[in-house]
Amino acid sequence: MRGRLQIVYGLLATKAGIPIAVEVFKGNTGDPATLSSQVKKLKERFSLSHVCVVGDRGMLTKARLEHDVRPAELDFITALRAPQITALVQAEALQLSLFDQTDLLEIAHPDYPGERLVACKNPFLAKQRARKREELLAATQAELQKIAAAVTRQRRPLRGKDKIALRVGRVINRRKVAKHFVVEIGEESLLFRNDEQKIAAEAALDGIYVLRTSLEQEVLQAAGVVSSYKALANVERVFRGFNTDLDIRPIRHRTAERVRTHVFLRMLSYYVTWHMNNRLAPMLFTDDDAEAAEAARTSPVAPARRSEKARKKIHTKRTADHQPVHSFTSLLADLATICLNKIEPTGHGLPPFNVITTPTPIQRRAFELLGVSHRLGVT
């Protein structure tokens, strides 16, 4: 936010999304620049002999691979950018017709020596991108029509090539669809149409993504490469948890040490929250039979689906033992109603004593899953 002090924090997490380390950087630090310290931490602090770094295209850039990952002798899994995928298709190294038979294939290319390229096509993602593109094009066309109407209106028409171009530029760049339009601007005219050739070329790549990795096939099969990359969603879930559930902002500290402490405590909170969610899953909307759902998936490229058990919970809003299904937040609110009351009798010389709220069946079940007692530490 403009005018506010900024920080950048980097989080290390397991494939399952369990946070294991966090580091705070200055606010003007770019995300890719934080990688070198994490590489050092993995090699030295955790004494790991074989490390594979999984990162998205924005994190594992070409510079980071050359300057940080490869010199540290780390393996990596990342994804190609759209222009790189287009180059593979134009060089016929990636033949789109092969996706008529499979959604996962492995290729090689001299531009990526010593690496494996795993190409995938997700039909669900293809439909989503096609729908999104149509929405963006339709919204942009509607606004261009308004500009064209302003140019041709009788009263105070929009005139001047520069003025018209400025209005058009704001519209077609707002949704990043300028490449899909052919625009002709005159001093008193505006003509535009869709560039069907470019739209068709982009549509042909809908749902297609290509992963690159330095891991040998004996170490990790192509399906494992896809699963490892898609596990980044668990790490992203940690960041969302930091910024929402744990309210990492606002940070009401000014010294560097206190800011780092604040973020570290939030990481510990999330660590506890993750394990509580995992244990309380039978009572929550969380899928507590995810392994069965994963085993039923025919391909790692296919989107993850909830298990039949989880879908039943969502539909009936009841657990297997016929209790109401909770969110993690609502269950904590329910547990918070348990109170410790200190009773101080008047007269007869009776000593004060404590009385704890009797847990409801839902609360008892939660304590059983957590392996704790509501009387722990009470005297």
BALOBA-1460 file (C-alpha; in Angstrom, 3 decimals):
// residues 379
<rec num="1" residu="m" x="0.000" y="0.000" z="0.000"/>
<rec num="2" residu="r" x="1.380" y="3.378" z="-0.983"/>
<rec num="3" residu="g" x="2.761" y="5.403" z="1.915"/>
<rec num="4" residu="r" x="2.906" y="2.421" z="4.279"/>
<rec num="5" residu="l" x="5.957" y="0.496" z="5.460"/>
<rec num="6" residu="q" x="6.301" y="-2.861" z="3.707"/>
<rec num="7" residu="i" x="7.793" y="-6.240" z="4.520"/>
<rec num="8" residu="v" x="8.311" y="-9.387" z="2.461"/>
<rec num="9" residu="y" x="8.288" y="-12.761" z="4.134"/>
<rec num="10" residu="g" x="9.371" y="-16.087" z="2.702"/>
<rec num="11" residu="l" x="7.907" y="-19.320" z="3.992"/>
<rec num="12" residu="l" x="9.278" y="-22.837" z="3.701"/>
<rec num="13" residu="a" x="6.650" y="-25.567" z="3.859"/>
<rec num="14" residu="t" x="6.423" y="-29.294" z="3.323"/>
<rec num="15" residu="k" x="4.583" y="-30.802" z="0.392"/>
<rec num="16" residu="a" x="1.530" y="-31.198" z="2.632"/>
<rec num="17" residu="g" x="1.566" y="-27.489" z="3.515"/>
<rec num="18" residu="i" x="3.108" y="-27.681" z="6.991"/>
<rec num="19" residu="p" x="5.248" y="-24.564" z="7.660"/>
<rec num="20" residu="i" x="8.787" y="-25.345" z="8.826"/>
<rec num="21" residu="a" x="10.616" y="-22.006" z="8.575"/>
<rec num="22" residu="v" x="9.909" y="-18.348" z="7.877"/>
<rec num="23" residu="e" x="12.135" y="-15.384" z="7.090"/>
<rec num="24" residu="v" x="11.352" y="-11.664" z="6.900"/>
<rec num="25" residu="f" x="12.953" y="-9.387" z="4.288"/>
<rec num="26" residu="k" x="12.862" y="-5.665" z="3.605"/>
<rec num="27" residu="g" x="9.794" y="-4.442" z="1.787"/>
<rec num="28" residu="n" x="11.655" y="-3.548" z="-1.415"/>
<rec num="29" residu="t" x="12.944" y="-7.107" z="-1.869"/>
<rec num="30" residu="g" x="11.656" y="-8.898" z="-4.968"/>
<rec num="31" residu="d" x="10.285" y="-12.415" z="-4.515"/>
<rec num="32" residu="p" x="12.956" y="-14.114" z="-6.682"/>
<rec num="33" residu="a" x="15.730" y="-12.416" z="-4.683"/>
<rec num="34" residu="t" x="14.624" y="-14.248" z="-1.533"/>
<rec num="35" residu="l" x="15.510" y="-17.638" z="-2.993"/>
<rec num="36" residu="s" x="19.269" y="-17.635" z="-2.342"/>
<rec num="37" residu="s" x="18.884" y="-17.421" z="1.455"/>
<rec num="38" residu="q" x="16.358" y="-20.269" z="1.394"/>
<rec num="39" residu="v" x="18.736" y="-22.425" z="-0.635"/>
<rec num="40" residu="k" x="21.445" y="-21.809" z="1.957"/>
<rec num="41" residu="k" x="19.018" y="-22.615" z="4.762"/>
<rec num="42" residu="l" x="18.035" y="-25.933" z="3.186"/>
<rec num="43" residu="k" x="21.629" y="-27.019" z="2.657"/>
<rec num="44" residu="e" x="23.213" y="-25.818" z="5.891"/>
<rec num="45" residu="r" x="20.593" y="-25.397" z="8.591"/>
<rec num="46" residu="f" x="18.573" y="-28.509" z="7.755"/>
<rec num="47" residu="s" x="21.597" y="-30.534" z="6.535"/>
<rec num="48" residu="l" x="19.700" y="-31.982" z="3.597"/>
<rec num="49" residu="s" x="21.772" y="-33.990" z="1.148"/>
<rec num="50" residu="h" x="19.269" y="-34.045" z="-1.729"/>
<rec num="51" residu="v" x="16.922" y="-31.107" z="-2.212"/>
<rec num="52" residu="c" x="14.460" y="-30.394" z="-5.003"/>
<rec num="53" residu="v" x="13.091" y="-26.861" z="-5.082"/>
<rec num="54" residu="v" x="9.570" y="-26.535" z="-6.463"/>
<rec num="55" residu="g" x="8.550" y="-23.049" z="-7.508"/>
<rec num="56" residu="d" x="6.292" y="-21.244" z="-9.944"/>
<rec num="57" residu="r" x="7.442" y="-19.268" z="-12.981"/>
<rec num="58" residu="g" x="7.711" y="-16.054" z="-11.014"/>
<rec num="59" residu="m" x="9.981" y="-17.528" z="-8.353"/>
<rec num="60" residu="l" x="12.257" y="-19.884" z="-10.279"/>
<rec num="61" residu="t" x="13.249" y="-17.510" z="-13.060"/>
<rec num="62" residu="k" x="16.075" y="-18.190" z="-15.486"/>
<rec num="63" residu="a" x="18.399" y="-15.989" z="-13.407"/>
<rec num="64" residu="r" x="17.539" y="-17.760" z="-10.166"/>
<rec num="65" residu="l" x="18.137" y="-21.170" z="-11.734"/>
<rec num="66" residu="e" x="21.517" y="-20.091" z="-13.097"/>
<rec num="67" residu="h" x="22.761" y="-18.117" z="-10.081"/>
<rec num="68" residu="d" x="21.226" y="-19.894" z="-7.074"/>
<rec num="69" residu="v" x="19.792" y="-23.336" z="-7.772"/>
<rec num="70" residu="r" x="22.325" y="-24.935" z="-10.096"/>
<rec num="71" residu="p" x="25.465" y="-23.628" z="-8.276"/>
<rec num="72" residu="a" x="24.061" y="-25.128" z="-5.048"/>
<rec num="73" residu="e" x="23.577" y="-28.465" z="-6.868"/>
<rec num="74" residu="l" x="19.860" y="-28.488" z="-6.190"/>
<rec num="75" residu="d" x="17.238" y="-30.101" z="-8.366"/>
<rec num="76" residu="f" x="14.157" y="-28.144" z="-9.346"/>
<rec num="77" residu="i" x="10.636" y="-28.353" z="-10.716"/>
<rec num="78" residu="t" x="9.055" y="-25.319" z="-12.321"/>
<rec num="79" residu="a" x="6.900" y="-24.400" z="-15.325"/>
<rec num="80" residu="l" x="7.496" y="-22.813" z="-18.710"/>
<rec num="81" residu="r" x="5.993" y="-19.473" z="-19.619"/>
<rec num="82" residu="a" x="3.447" y="-19.145" z="-22.424"/>
<rec num="83" residu="p" x="5.959" y="-17.859" z="-25.053"/>
<rec num="84" residu="q" x="8.221" y="-20.823" z="-24.304"/>
<rec num="85" residu="i" x="5.334" y="-23.252" z="-24.808"/>
<rec num="86" residu="t" x="4.446" y="-21.523" z="-28.069"/>
<rec num="87" residu="a" x="8.057" y="-21.916" z="-29.228"/>
<rec num="88" residu="l" x="7.907" y="-25.657" z="-28.532"/>
<rec num="89" residu="v" x="4.706" y="-25.966" z="-30.552"/>
<rec num="90" residu="q" x="6.113" y="-23.966" z="-33.463"/>
<rec num="91" residu="a" x="9.268" y="-26.108" z="-33.456"/>
<rec num="92" residu="e" x="7.003" y="-29.208" z="-33.482"/>
<rec num="93" residu="a" x="8.713" y="-30.493" z="-30.361"/>
<rec num="94" residu="l" x="5.265" y="-30.478" z="-28.770"/>
<rec num="95" residu="q" x="2.558" y="-31.882" z="-31.036"/>
<rec num="96" residu="l" x="-0.874" y="-30.884" z="-29.815"/>
<rec num="97" residu="s" x="-2.527" y="-33.821" z="-31.583"/>
<rec num="98" residu="l" x="-0.943" y="-36.166" z="-29.027"/>
<rec num="99" residu="f" x="-3.289" y="-34.766" z="-26.395"/>
<rec num="100" residu="d" x="-6.164" y="-36.462" z="-28.223"/>
<rec num="101" residu="q" x="-4.896" y="-39.737" z="-26.734"/>
<rec num="102" residu="t" x="-3.377" y="-38.706" z="-23.410"/>
<rec num="103" residu="d" x="-3.283" y="-35.771" z="-21.015"/>
<rec num="104" residu="l" x="0.348" y="-36.302" z="-19.978"/>
<rec num="105" residu="l" x="3.471" y="-36.786" z="-22.074"/>
<rec num="106" residu="e" x="7.208" y="-36.270" z="-21.705"/>
<rec num="107" residu="i" x="9.364" y="-34.534" z="-24.302"/>
<rec num="108" residu="a" x="12.916" y="-33.201" z="-24.672"/>
<rec num="109" residu="h" x="14.332" y="-30.140" z="-26.406"/>
<rec num="110" residu="p" x="17.897" y="-28.911" z="-26.994"/>
<rec num="111" residu="d" x="17.026" y="-25.552" z="-25.395"/>
<rec num="112" residu="y" x="16.718" y="-27.414" z="-22.086"/>
<rec num="113" residu="p" x="19.770" y="-29.691" z="-21.924"/>
<rec num="114" residu="g" x="19.820" y="-32.207" z="-19.105"/>
<rec num="115" residu="e" x="16.190" y="-31.472" z="-18.281"/>
<rec num="116" residu="r" x="12.887" y="-33.261" z="-18.741"/>
<rec num="117" residu="l" x="9.796" y="-31.487" z="-20.032"/>
<rec num="118" residu="v" x="6.445" y="-32.836" z="-18.887"/>
<rec num="119" residu="a" x="3.554" y="-31.529" z="-20.978"/>
<rec num="120" residu="c" x="0.013" y="-31.681" z="-19.603"/>
<rec num="121" residu="k" x="-3.458" y="-30.784" z="-20.797"/>
<rec num="122" residu="n" x="-6.262" y="-30.208" z="-18.335"/>
<rec num="123" residu="p" x="-9.635" y="-30.047" z="-20.138"/>
<rec num="124" residu="f" x="-11.293" y="-28.406" z="-17.137"/>
<rec num="125" residu="l" x="-8.667" y="-25.660" z="-17.139"/>
<rec num="126" residu="a" x="-9.107" y="-25.310" z="-20.916"/>
<rec num="127" residu="k" x="-12.832" y="-24.648" z="-20.504"/>
<rec num="128" residu="q" x="-12.176" y="-22.175" z="-17.720"/>
<rec num="129" residu="r" x="-9.649" y="-20.194" z="-19.764"/>
<rec num="130" residu="a" x="-11.878" y="-20.208" z="-22.847"/>
<rec num="131" residu="r" x="-14.797" y="-18.874" z="-20.821"/>
<rec num="132" residu="k" x="-12.627" y="-16.220" z="-19.194"/>
<rec num="133" residu="r" x="-11.261" y="-15.072" z="-22.547"/>
<rec num="134" residu="e" x="-14.753" y="-14.768" z="-23.984"/>
<rec num="135" residu="e" x="-15.838" y="-12.689" z="-21.007"/>
<rec num="136" residu="l" x="-12.840" y="-10.363" z="-21.317"/>
<rec num="137" residu="l" x="-13.319" y="-9.952" z="-25.059"/>
<rec num="138" residu="a" x="-17.038" y="-9.257" z="-24.697"/>
<rec num="139" residu="a" x="-16.476" y="-6.668" z="-21.959"/>
<rec num="140" residu="t" x="-13.745" y="-4.950" z="-23.988"/>
<rec num="141" residu="q" x="-15.880" y="-4.920" z="-27.153"/>
<rec num="142" residu="a" x="-18.711" y="-3.255" z="-25.247"/>
<rec num="143" residu="e" x="-16.417" y="-0.455" z="-24.065"/>
<rec num="144" residu="l" x="-14.875" y="-0.016" z="-27.511"/>
<rec num="145" residu="q" x="-18.394" y="0.327" z="-28.904"/>
<rec num="146" residu="k" x="-18.975" y="3.202" z="-26.488"/>
<rec num="147" residu="i" x="-15.823" y="4.950" z="-27.716"/>
<rec num="148" residu="a" x="-16.867" y="4.384" z="-31.334"/>
<rec num="149" residu="a" x="-20.262" y="5.880" z="-30.519"/>
<rec num="150" residu="a" x="-18.547" y="8.886" z="-28.944"/>
<rec num="151" residu="v" x="-16.572" y="9.412" z="-32.169"/>
<rec num="152" residu="t" x="-19.678" y="9.367" z="-34.407"/>
<rec num="153" residu="r" x="-22.156" y="11.235" z="-32.211"/>
<rec num="154" residu="q" x="-23.589" y="14.527" z="-33.424"/>
<rec num="155" residu="r" x="-23.011" y="16.664" z="-30.376"/>
<rec num="156" residu="r" x="-19.445" y="17.203" z="-29.152"/>
<rec num="157" residu="p" x="-17.958" y="14.135" z="-30.860"/>
<rec num="158" residu="l" x="-14.621" y="12.721" z="-29.755"/>
<rec num="159" residu="r" x="-12.002" y="14.031" z="-32.173"/>
<rec num="160" residu="g" x="-8.257" y="13.715" z="-32.597"/>
<rec num="161" residu="k" x="-6.222" y="10.602" z="-33.254"/>
<rec num="162" residu="d" x="-4.252" y="10.979" z="-30.027"/>
<rec num="163" residu="k" x="-7.333" y="11.446" z="-27.862"/>
<rec num="164" residu="i" x="-9.114" y="8.463" z="-29.406"/>
<rec num="165" residu="a" x="-5.991" y="6.309" z="-29.090"/>
<rec num="166" residu="l" x="-5.631" y="7.245" z="-25.426"/>
<rec num="167" residu="r" x="-9.196" y="6.146" z="-24.671"/>
<rec num="168" residu="v" x="-8.793" y="2.938" z="-26.662"/>
<rec num="169" residu="g" x="-5.480" y="2.124" z="-25.000"/>
<rec num="170" residu="r" x="-6.971" y="2.381" z="-21.539"/>
<rec num="171" residu="v" x="-9.745" y="-0.022" z="-22.504"/>
<rec num="172" residu="i" x="-7.803" y="-2.765" z="-24.305"/>
<rec num="173" residu="n" x="-4.889" y="-2.720" z="-21.846"/>
<rec num="174" residu="r" x="-7.076" y="-2.856" z="-18.749"/>
<rec num="175" residu="r" x="-7.943" y="-6.519" z="-19.348"/>
<rec num="176" residu="k" x="-4.715" y="-7.346" z="-21.210"/>
<rec num="177" residu="v" x="-6.458" y="-8.312" z="-24.446"/>
<rec num="178" residu="a" x="-4.845" y="-5.765" z="-26.779"/>
<rec num="179" residu="k" x="-3.209" y="-8.572" z="-28.791"/>
<rec num="180" residu="h" x="-6.634" y="-9.944" z="-29.688"/>
<rec num="181" residu="f" x="-7.847" y="-6.784" z="-31.458"/>
<rec num="182" residu="v" x="-7.031" y="-5.071" z="-34.733"/>
<rec num="183" residu="v" x="-7.665" y="-1.349" z="-34.233"/>
<rec num="184" residu="e" x="-7.619" y="1.407" z="-36.862"/>
<rec num="185" residu="i" x="-7.721" y="4.954" z="-35.516"/>
<rec num="186" residu="g" x="-8.139" y="8.121" z="-37.566"/>
<rec num="187" residu="e" x="-8.687" y="11.758" z="-36.708"/>
<rec num="188" residu="e" x="-12.448" y="11.237" z="-36.879"/>
<rec num="189" residu="s" x="-12.851" y="7.469" z="-36.992"/>
<rec num="190" residu="l" x="-12.430" y="4.292" z="-34.990"/>
<rec num="191" residu="l" x="-12.657" y="0.804" z="-36.465"/>
<rec num="192" residu="f" x="-11.882" y="-2.387" z="-34.593"/>
<rec num="193" residu="r" x="-12.332" y="-6.124" z="-34.981"/>
<rec num="194" residu="n" x="-11.228" y="-9.310" z="-33.319"/>
<rec num="195" residu="d" x="-7.958" y="-10.825" z="-34.506"/>
<rec num="196" residu="e" x="-9.419" y="-14.292" z="-35.019"/>
<rec num="197" residu="q" x="-6.080" y="-15.799" z="-35.997"/>
<rec num="198" residu="k" x="-4.392" y="-14.813" z="-32.732"/>
<rec num="199" residu="i" x="-7.438" y="-15.804" z="-30.711"/>
<rec num="200" residu="a" x="-7.450" y="-19.240" z="-32.344"/>
<rec num="201" residu="a" x="-3.707" y="-19.637" z="-31.740"/>
<rec num="202" residu="e" x="-4.128" y="-18.879" z="-28.061"/>
<rec num="203" residu="a" x="-7.212" y="-21.079" z="-27.774"/>
<rec num="204" residu="a" x="-5.239" y="-24.025" z="-29.155"/>
<rec num="205" residu="l" x="-3.042" y="-23.856" z="-26.044"/>
<rec num="206" residu="d" x="-5.895" y="-23.580" z="-23.550"/>
<rec num="207" residu="g" x="-5.395" y="-25.949" z="-20.646"/>
<rec num="208" residu="i" x="-1.844" y="-26.844" z="-21.695"/>
<rec num="209" residu="y" x="1.103" y="-26.315" z="-19.378"/>
<rec num="210" residu="v" x="4.639" y="-27.661" z="-19.488"/>
<rec num="211" residu="l" x="6.739" y="-28.462" z="-16.437"/>
<rec num="212" residu="r" x="10.522" y="-28.595" z="-16.511"/>
<rec num="213" residu="t" x="12.668" y="-30.505" z="-14.052"/>
<rec num="214" residu="s" x="16.261" y="-31.569" z="-13.541"/>
<rec num="215" residu="l" x="15.222" y="-34.746" z="-11.726"/>
<rec num="216" residu="e" x="15.982" y="-37.992" z="-13.508"/>
<rec num="217" residu="q" x="13.153" y="-40.345" z="-14.333"/>
<rec num="218" residu="e" x="14.507" y="-42.984" z="-11.943"/>
<rec num="219" residu="v" x="14.110" y="-40.482" z="-9.110"/>
<rec num="220" residu="l" x="10.649" y="-39.152" z="-9.998"/>
<rec num="221" residu="q" x="8.275" y="-40.279" z="-12.724"/>
<rec num="222" residu="a" x="6.355" y="-37.804" z="-14.864"/>
<rec num="223" residu="a" x="3.207" y="-38.253" z="-12.772"/>
<rec num="224" residu="g" x="5.205" y="-37.456" z="-9.639"/>
<rec num="225" residu="v" x="6.553" y="-34.273" z="-11.252"/>
<rec num="226" residu="v" x="2.991" y="-33.093" z="-11.889"/>
<rec num="227" residu="s" x="1.839" y="-33.988" z="-8.369"/>
<rec num="228" residu="s" x="4.826" y="-32.198" z="-6.806"/>
<rec num="229" residu="y" x="4.194" y="-29.034" z="-8.802"/>
<rec num="230" residu="k" x="0.477" y="-29.046" z="-8.020"/>
<rec num="231" residu="a" x="1.362" y="-29.368" z="-4.328"/>
<rec num="232" residu="l" x="2.350" y="-25.692" z="-4.525"/>
<rec num="233" residu="a" x="-1.352" y="-25.078" z="-3.908"/>
<rec num="234" residu="n" x="-0.792" y="-26.251" z="-0.326"/>
<rec num="235" residu="v" x="1.948" y="-23.649" z="0.141"/>
<rec num="236" residu="e" x="-0.303" y="-20.956" z="-1.328"/>
<rec num="237" residu="r" x="-2.951" y="-22.049" z="1.150"/>
<rec num="238" residu="v" x="-0.488" y="-21.300" z="3.958"/>
<rec num="239" residu="f" x="-0.006" y="-17.756" z="2.653"/>
<rec num="240" residu="r" x="-3.759" y="-17.258" z="2.444"/>
<rec num="241" residu="g" x="-4.047" y="-18.487" z="6.018"/>
<rec num="242" residu="f" x="-1.398" y="-16.006" z="7.134"/>
<rec num="243" residu="n" x="-3.160" y="-13.092" z="5.473"/>
<rec num="244" residu="t" x="-6.710" y="-14.010" z="6.504"/>
<rec num="245" residu="d" x="-7.256" y="-16.501" z="9.321"/>
<rec num="246" residu="l" x="-4.195" y="-15.468" z="11.344"/>
<rec num="247" residu="d" x="-4.471" y="-11.729" z="10.604"/>
<rec num="248" residu="i" x="-0.758" y="-11.121" z="10.106"/>
<rec num="249" residu="r" x="-1.741" y="-7.537" z="9.305"/>
<rec num="250" residu="p" x="-1.710" y="-4.940" z="10.695"/>
<rec num="251" residu="i" x="1.781" y="-5.231" z="12.176"/>
<rec num="252" residu="r" x="1.956" y="-2.722" z="15.003"/>
<rec num="253" residu="h" x="5.724" y="-2.881" z="15.437"/>
<rec num="254" residu="r" x="8.571" y="-0.726" z="14.203"/>
<rec num="255" residu="t" x="11.829" y="-2.474" z="15.133"/>
<rec num="256" residu="a" x="13.116" y="-5.236" z="12.876"/>
<rec num="257" residu="e" x="13.432" y="-7.734" z="15.725"/>
<rec num="258" residu="r" x="9.835" y="-7.287" z="16.850"/>
<rec num="259" residu="v" x="8.507" y="-7.571" z="13.304"/>
<rec num="260" residu="r" x="10.390" y="-10.838" z="12.836"/>
<rec num="261" residu="t" x="9.044" y="-12.095" z="16.160"/>
<rec num="262" residu="h" x="5.497" y="-11.163" z="15.144"/>
<rec num="263" residu="v" x="5.764" y="-13.146" z="11.899"/>
<rec num="264" residu="f" x="7.433" y="-16.090" z="13.649"/>
<rec num="265" residu="l" x="4.609" y="-16.311" z="16.191"/>
<rec num="266" residu="r" x="2.095" y="-16.292" z="13.337"/>
<rec num="267" residu="m" x="3.967" y="-19.209" z="11.775"/>
<rec num="268" residu="l" x="3.810" y="-21.150" z="15.050"/>
<rec num="269" residu="s" x="0.088" y="-20.385" z="15.234"/>
<rec num="270" residu="y" x="-0.443" y="-21.739" z="11.754"/>
<rec num="271" residu="y" x="1.604" y="-24.832" z="12.593"/>
<rec num="272" residu="v" x="-0.716" y="-25.583" z="15.523"/>
<rec num="273" residu="t" x="-3.774" y="-24.731" z="13.430"/>
<rec num="274" residu="w" x="-2.709" y="-27.117" z="10.640"/>
<rec num="275" residu="h" x="-2.378" y="-30.056" z="13.030"/>
<rec num="276" residu="m" x="-5.651" y="-29.199" z="14.761"/>
<rec num="277" residu="n" x="-7.425" y="-29.073" z="11.387"/>
<rec num="278" residu="n" x="-5.916" y="-32.413" z="10.488"/>
<rec num="279" residu="r" x="-7.074" y="-34.104" z="13.695"/>
<rec num="280" residu="l" x="-10.502" y="-32.472" z="13.741"/>
<rec num="281" residu="a" x="-11.181" y="-33.276" z="10.069"/>
<rec num="282" residu="p" x="-13.966" y="-35.825" z="10.834"/>
<rec num="283" residu="m" x="-15.971" y="-32.999" z="12.445"/>
<rec num="284" residu="l" x="-15.185" y="-30.376" z="9.793"/>
<rec num="285" residu="f" x="-16.009" y="-29.808" z="6.152"/>
<rec num="286" residu="t" x="-12.369" y="-30.789" z="5.551"/>
<rec num="287" residu="d" x="-11.992" y="-33.980" z="3.522"/>
<rec num="288" residu="d" x="-10.832" y="-36.605" z="6.033"/>
<rec num="289" residu="d" x="-10.694" y="-39.293" z="3.344"/>
<rec num="290" residu="a" x="-8.523" y="-37.446" z="0.839"/>
<rec num="291" residu="e" x="-6.281" y="-40.481" z="0.272"/>
<rec num="292" residu="a" x="-9.229" y="-42.441" z="-1.100"/>
<rec num="293" residu="a" x="-10.131" y="-39.583" z="-3.428"/>
<rec num="294" residu="e" x="-6.525" y="-39.338" z="-4.621"/>
<rec num="295" residu="a" x="-6.370" y="-43.093" z="-5.249"/>
<rec num="296" residu="a" x="-9.546" y="-42.883" z="-7.357"/>
<rec num="297" residu="r" x="-8.094" y="-40.150" z="-9.578"/>
<rec num="298" residu="t" x="-7.187" y="-41.586" z="-12.974"/>
<rec num="299" residu="s" x="-4.502" y="-39.015" z="-13.767"/>
<rec num="300" residu="p" x="-2.450" y="-36.495" z="-11.764"/>
<rec num="301" residu="v" x="-3.431" y="-33.873" z="-14.348"/>
<rec num="302" residu="a" x="-7.126" y="-34.265" z="-13.537"/>
<rec num="303" residu="p" x="-8.421" y="-31.838" z="-10.901"/>
<rec num="304" residu="a" x="-8.606" y="-33.108" z="-7.342"/>
<rec num="305" residu="r" x="-12.060" y="-34.125" z="-6.191"/>
<rec num="306" residu="r" x="-13.525" y="-34.605" z="-2.769"/>
<rec num="307" residu="s" x="-14.084" y="-38.128" z="-1.553"/>
<rec num="308" residu="e" x="-17.569" y="-39.595" z="-1.389"/>
<rec num="309" residu="k" x="-17.413" y="-39.317" z="2.386"/>
<rec num="310" residu="a" x="-16.643" y="-35.593" z="2.205"/>
<rec num="311" residu="r" x="-19.378" y="-34.939" z="-0.368"/>
<rec num="312" residu="k" x="-21.871" y="-36.668" z="1.905"/>
<rec num="313" residu="k" x="-20.837" y="-34.429" z="4.806"/>
<rec num="314" residu="i" x="-21.314" y="-31.332" z="2.669"/>
<rec num="315" residu="h" x="-24.709" y="-32.474" z="1.378"/>
<rec num="316" residu="t" x="-26.207" y="-33.602" z="4.699"/>
<rec num="317" residu="k" x="-24.321" y="-31.124" z="6.936"/>
<rec num="318" residu="r" x="-23.890" y="-34.096" z="9.300"/>
<rec num="319" residu="t" x="-20.860" y="-36.124" z="10.354"/>
<rec num="320" residu="a" x="-20.673" y="-39.924" z="10.383"/>
<rec num="321" residu="d" x="-21.915" y="-39.925" z="14.003"/>
<rec num="322" residu="h" x="-24.840" y="-37.621" z="13.064"/>
<rec num="323" residu="q" x="-23.410" y="-34.464" z="14.631"/>
<rec num="324" residu="p" x="-23.552" y="-31.063" z="12.872"/>
<rec num="325" residu="v" x="-20.565" y="-30.392" z="10.602"/>
<rec num="326" residu="h" x="-18.487" y="-27.372" z="11.618"/>
<rec num="327" residu="s" x="-15.981" y="-25.074" z="10.043"/>
<rec num="328" residu="f" x="-12.755" y="-24.746" z="12.002"/>
<rec num="329" residu="t" x="-13.750" y="-21.255" z="13.134"/>
<rec num="330" residu="s" x="-17.229" y="-22.239" z="14.300"/>
<rec num="331" residu="l" x="-15.883" y="-25.264" z="16.170"/>
<rec num="332" residu="l" x="-13.362" y="-23.097" z="18.030"/>
<rec num="333" residu="a" x="-16.186" y="-20.711" z="18.915"/>
<rec num="334" residu="d" x="-18.159" y="-23.668" z="20.280"/>
<rec num="335" residu="l" x="-15.184" y="-24.845" z="22.357"/>
<rec num="336" residu="a" x="-14.719" y="-21.316" z="23.673"/>
<rec num="337" residu="t" x="-18.018" y="-21.598" z="25.583"/>
<rec num="338" residu="i" x="-16.352" y="-23.932" z="28.102"/>
<rec num="339" residu="c" x="-15.631" y="-21.877" z="31.209"/>
<rec num="340" residu="l" x="-13.838" y="-22.299" z="34.494"/>
<rec num="341" residu="n" x="-15.983" y="-20.818" z="37.262"/>
<rec num="342" residu="k" x="-14.502" y="-20.094" z="40.674"/>
<rec num="343" residu="i" x="-17.112" y="-20.532" z="43.410"/>
<rec num="344" residu="e" x="-16.576" y="-18.802" z="46.741"/>
<rec num="345" residu="p" x="-19.302" y="-19.915" z="49.207"/>
<rec num="346" residu="t" x="-20.343" y="-17.394" z="51.853"/>
<rec num="347" residu="g" x="-20.635" y="-18.560" z="55.419"/>
<rec num="348" residu="h" x="-20.057" y="-22.017" z="56.968"/>
<rec num="349" residu="g" x="-16.292" y="-21.613" z="56.367"/>
<rec num="350" residu="l" x="-16.353" y="-23.562" z="53.096"/>
<rec num="351" residu="p" x="-13.267" y="-23.071" z="50.930"/>
<rec num="352" residu="p" x="-13.562" y="-21.768" z="47.343"/>
<rec num="353" residu="f" x="-13.656" y="-24.363" z="44.577"/>
<rec num="354" residu="n" x="-13.656" y="-24.509" z="40.754"/>
<rec num="355" residu="v" x="-16.418" y="-25.777" z="38.496"/>
<rec num="356" residu="i" x="-15.888" y="-26.428" z="34.791"/>
<rec num="357" residu="t" x="-18.652" y="-26.308" z="32.218"/>
<rec num="358" residu="t" x="-19.794" y="-29.817" z="31.317"/>
<rec num="359" residu="p" x="-18.782" y="-30.424" z="27.665"/>
<rec num="360" residu="t" x="-21.463" y="-31.101" z="25.084"/>
<rec num="361" residu="p" x="-21.197" y="-34.240" z="22.896"/>
<rec num="362" residu="i" x="-19.609" y="-32.132" z="20.137"/>
<rec num="363" residu="q" x="-17.055" y="-30.695" z="22.528"/>
<rec num="364" residu="r" x="-16.236" y="-34.125" z="23.964"/>
<rec num="365" residu="r" x="-15.699" y="-35.490" z="20.462"/>
<rec num="366" residu="a" x="-13.356" y="-32.588" z="19.642"/>
<rec num="367" residu="f" x="-11.285" y="-33.225" z="22.754"/>
<rec num="368" residu="e" x="-11.098" y="-36.929" z="21.900"/>
<rec num="369" residu="l" x="-9.778" y="-36.182" z="18.411"/>
<rec num="370" residu="l" x="-7.259" y="-33.685" z="19.779"/>
<rec num="371" residu="g" x="-6.155" y="-36.118" z="22.482"/>
<rec num="372" residu="v" x="-6.570" y="-33.580" z="25.277"/>
<rec num="373" residu="s" x="-8.763" y="-33.113" z="28.329"/>
<rec num="374" residu="h" x="-10.743" y="-30.026" z="29.146"/>
<rec num="375" residu="r" x="-9.671" y="-30.515" z="32.779"/>
<rec num="376" residu="l" x="-5.956" y="-30.466" z="31.964"/>
<rec num="377" residu="g" x="-4.129" y="-28.095" z="34.308"/>
<rec num="378" residu="v" x="-7.216" y="-27.349" z="36.436"/>
<rec num="379" residu="t" x="-6.743" y="-27.500" z="40.197"/>
